[in-house]
Amino acid sequence: MATKSILKNINIDNKQFARTFVKALEEAEDSKYRPTKLSRECKEITGDKVREFFRKNENIRD
């Protein structure tokens, strides 16, 4: 989650929305982080390797 969205002020005028919001926060607190297995090999690339990667793939578009 982006930091900006964490620090955003919210105003809740409706009692039902307030209850729903609190319930969502409580459920999020109780949920556990589950690591995800990657289905593809991944590797970190930096600098010139990034440019090279995009040069190779610039013609591939959806």
trRosetta pair geometry for C-beta under 8 A, 3 or more apart (Angstrom, degrees):
i j d omega theta_ij theta_ji phi_ij phi_ji
1 5 5.8 -106 177 73 97 122
1 6 6.1 104 122 -56 119 99
2 5 4.8 87 68 7 90 102
2 6 7.3 -156 98 -8 49 86
3 6 5.6 -58 -154 33 39 113
3 7 6.3 20 157 -8 72 111
4 7 6.2 -68 -148 45 29 101
4 8 6.6 51 151 -51 64 97
5 8 5.5 -30 -148 -4 37 123
10 21 8.0 -176 114 -138 147 152
12 17 5.1 -158 -156 106 106 111
12 18 4.7 135 130 -79 139 80
12 21 6.1 -107 -88 0 154 153
13 17 7.5 38 56 48 53 135
14 17 4.1 77 75 9 104 110
14 18 6.7 -170 92 -13 53 83
15 18 5.5 -53 -151 32 33 116
15 19 6.6 32 153 -18 65 103
16 19 5.8 -52 -151 35 33 110
16 20 6.4 33 151 -18 65 106
17 20 5.6 -55 -146 39 33 113
17 21 6.2 36 154 -23 66 106
18 21 5.7 -54 -148 35 29 113
18 22 6.4 26 155 -16 64 107
19 22 5.9 -56 -147 38 30 109
19 23 6.2 31 154 -20 65 108
20 23 5.7 -55 -147 37 29 113
20 24 6.4 31 154 -20 64 106
21 24 5.8 -54 -150 34 30 111
21 25 6.5 29 152 -17 64 105
22 25 5.7 -54 -150 36 33 112
22 26 6.4 33 153 -19 66 105
23 26 5.7 -54 -148 37 31 111
23 27 6.3 30 155 -17 65 107
24 27 5.8 -55 -146 38 30 110
24 28 6.3 32 154 -21 64 107
25 28 5.7 -55 -147 36 30 112
25 29 6.4 34 153 -23 64 105
26 29 5.7 -53 -151 32 32 114
26 30 6.6 24 154 -13 64 108
27 30 5.8 -60 -149 40 33 108
27 31 6.4 38 153 -32 66 103
28 31 5.8 -48 -146 22 33 113
38 41 7.7 112 120 -95 124 16
38 42 5.9 -81 -179 -4 161 117
45 49 3.9 -128 -168 117 105 124
45 50 5.5 151 121 -67 105 65
45 53 6.0 103 108 -35 163 140
46 49 6.1 54 54 44 36 111
46 50 6.4 -19 -160 -28 19 107
47 50 6.3 149 69 13 16 99
47 51 7.6 -43 145 1 46 100
48 51 5.5 -52 -152 38 43 113
48 52 6.1 45 150 -21 71 106
49 52 5.5 -52 -144 39 33 115
49 53 6.2 41 153 -26 64 103
50 53 5.6 -51 -150 31 30 114
50 54 6.6 19 157 -10 64 105
51 54 6.2 -62 -150 41 29 102
51 55 6.2 32 153 -22 66 109
52 55 5.6 -54 -145 35 30 114
52 56 6.4 31 157 -19 64 106
53 56 6.0 -61 -156 35 27 110
53 57 6.3 -8 160 9 64 116
54 57 6.0 -72 -136 55 32 93
54 58 6.0 60 160 -64 69 89
55 58 6.0 -24 -142 -15 26 116
57 60 4.9 -55 -163 36 74 115
